[in-house]
């Protein structure tokens, strides 16, 4: 079991293991971290920063799980972005030649 304790204006986490109490400092990076946001299964995001090279879909297309949606070039390698599920393309947020960052939404499927 752990509980928080303030010692000289610093926040520590206290826990007891085998009758010994340990104090650990909680770093700013932990205190200021972003809250966890669950993945939206309907959004396809870039898994790596790169450049969109070839978009093979358009809004309204029916796609099956595993269908190729586009090519993402990253680190001089072409990565095939595939559909994780069956559905219809609702929105496309990118175009060929566009640079994308990691976790940027590329396509929305319904």
C-alpha positions as CSV (number, residue, x, y, z in Angstrom):
1,X,0.0,0.0,0.0
2,X,1.2,3.5,-0.7
3,X,0.3,6.9,0.4
4,X,1.5,10.4,-0.3
5,X,3.5,12.5,2.2
6,X,4.8,16.1,2.0
7,X,8.3,16.6,3.4
8,X,9.9,20.0,3.1
9,X,7.6,21.1,0.3
10,X,8.4,18.1,-1.9
11,X,5.9,15.3,-2.6
12,X,7.0,11.8,-1.8
13,X,5.3,8.5,-2.3
14,X,5.5,6.2,0.8
15,X,5.1,2.5,0.6
16,X,5.8,-0.4,3.0
17,X,7.5,-3.6,1.8
18,X,8.3,-6.3,4.3
19,X,7.9,-4.0,7.3
20,X,10.3,-1.4,5.8
21,X,9.0,2.0,4.8
22,X,10.4,3.5,1.6
23,X,10.0,7.0,0.4
24,X,10.4,7.8,-3.3
25,X,10.4,11.3,-4.9
26,X,7.7,11.9,-7.5
27,X,9.4,13.7,-10.5
28,X,7.8,16.7,-12.2
29,X,7.5,14.6,-15.4
30,X,5.2,12.2,-13.6
31,X,3.2,15.0,-11.9
32,X,2.7,16.9,-15.2
33,X,2.1,13.9,-17.4
34,X,-0.9,13.8,-19.9
35,X,-3.9,11.8,-18.8
36,X,-4.3,8.4,-20.6
37,X,-6.6,8.6,-23.6
38,X,-7.9,5.3,-24.9
39,X,-7.4,4.7,-28.6
40,X,-10.3,5.3,-30.9
41,X,-10.7,2.2,-33.0
42,X,-12.3,4.3,-35.8
43,X,-9.2,6.6,-36.2
44,X,-6.1,5.5,-38.0
45,X,-3.0,7.4,-36.9
46,X,0.6,7.7,-38.0
47,X,2.7,5.2,-36.1
48,X,5.9,7.1,-37.1
49,X,6.6,10.7,-38.4
50,X,7.0,10.8,-42.1
51,X,5.6,11.8,-45.5
52,X,2.5,10.5,-47.2
53,X,3.5,9.1,-50.6
54,X,0.5,7.3,-52.0
55,X,-3.2,7.5,-50.9
56,X,-5.2,4.7,-52.4
57,X,-8.6,5.5,-50.9
58,X,-11.3,8.2,-51.1
59,X,-14.2,9.1,-48.9
60,X,-17.0,6.6,-49.2
61,X,-14.8,3.7,-50.2
62,X,-15.6,0.3,-48.5
63,X,-12.5,-1.3,-47.0
64,X,-11.8,-4.7,-45.6
65,X,-9.5,-5.5,-42.7
66,X,-5.9,-5.5,-44.1
67,X,-6.6,-3.4,-47.2
68,X,-3.8,-0.9,-48.1
69,X,-4.9,2.7,-47.4
70,X,-1.7,4.6,-48.2
71,X,2.0,4.6,-48.1
72,X,3.9,6.4,-45.4
73,X,7.6,7.1,-46.1
74,X,9.7,7.3,-43.0
75,X,13.5,7.0,-42.6
76,X,13.8,6.2,-46.4
77,X,11.4,3.2,-46.1
78,X,7.9,2.9,-47.5
79,X,5.4,1.7,-44.9
80,X,2.1,0.3,-46.1
81,X,-0.7,1.7,-43.8
82,X,-3.4,-1.0,-43.7
83,X,-7.0,-0.9,-42.5
84,X,-7.4,-2.4,-39.0
85,X,-11.0,-3.2,-39.5
86,X,-13.8,-3.4,-42.1
87,X,-15.8,-0.3,-42.7
88,X,-16.4,2.8,-44.9
89,X,-14.0,5.7,-45.2
90,X,-15.6,8.6,-43.4
91,X,-12.9,11.3,-43.5
92,X,-9.4,11.6,-44.9
93,X,-7.2,14.2,-43.1
94,X,-4.1,13.9,-45.2
95,X,-3.0,14.2,-48.9
96,X,-0.1,13.0,-50.9
97,X,3.2,14.8,-50.1
98,X,2.0,15.9,-46.7
99,X,4.4,15.5,-43.7
100,X,2.7,13.9,-40.6
101,X,3.8,13.6,-37.0
102,X,3.6,10.6,-34.8
103,X,0.0,9.8,-33.7
104,X,-1.5,12.3,-36.1
105,X,-5.0,11.2,-37.3
106,X,-4.8,10.1,-41.0
107,X,-8.2,8.5,-41.7
108,X,-11.5,8.0,-40.0
109,X,-13.5,4.8,-40.7
110,X,-17.1,4.1,-39.7
